[in-house]
Amino acid sequence: DLRAHVNVIALNPTPLSSDLPPSADRVAVFMDELRIEGVNATLRDTRGQEIDAACGQLRLHSEGTPIHIDRAALEAR
């Protein structure tokens, strides 16, 4: 019996990826699927997007790559 806990963090948009974050409804469905399968999971807040400091975004700053996320363009996709 493997005891494990899964921390779920929704994707944060970054300018180097065309992937978009999932909708809140899709995240809820995913969390429900995990629970149905008996997976012990916690949905973590995504923080720092407003200052480009969320997961995946700080790496770009540390590499010296200036980033700017056009939220309207991302949402229009």
Secondary structure, DSSP 8 states (H G I E B T S, - for coil): -----EEE------TT-------HHHHHHHHHHHHHTT--EEE-----GGGT-STTTHHHHHTT------HHHHHH-
